């Protein structure tokens, strides 16, 4: 018999008989999902009041990115943790006169930035029609710029402050997702998210998403 055929029979075929079931078993044991999303966010308010001397307004649309790590449970369900960062910014050109001597404040191409950092725990369900739904709880830390004018007996003070809200802002969020399978280890999809707190709707986001299965 041809020597290469003997080698195949003695070594390669037995190896394949062992390796292929092991590989199939490894595919069944994919337990960890890692995902990255980047897209646009929407807010329906500006971060200044009508009494602020300078109008540090914000655009309604900004950027939104997030990372998630999910552990697989039975019946195509997952539990996970996530981090997301939202940012809205606008360059401001504005100025005011702050006293009777015509002294004033001028903002020249001042970059006004508003950020929110979200931290969450969530549950996700994957359905057979490529649709997935996630529900979770979150808290967020918000950074925004404010400005005020104060007076004493002899002086006038313009105060520009970067305010960091406390991390006890709690809420619920939900997301609806649709994915296309790229291969056994990756899928690409689109996600829509809604964050809701005691203050009302915090954020709406639409996010292209890449998920990797380990």
Secondary structure, DSSP 4 states (H G I P E B T S, - for coil): --HHHHHIIIIIHHHHHHHHHHHHHHHHT--EEEEEEEEEEE-S--S--TT-SS-----SEEEEEEEEEEEEETTTEEEEEEEEEEEEEEEEEEEEE-STT--EEEEEEEEEEEEEEEEEEEEEEE-TTSEEEEEEEEEEEEEEEEEEEEE-SS-EEEEEEEEE--S-EEEEEEEEEEEEE-SSSEEEEEEEEEEEETTEEEEEEEEEEEEEE-
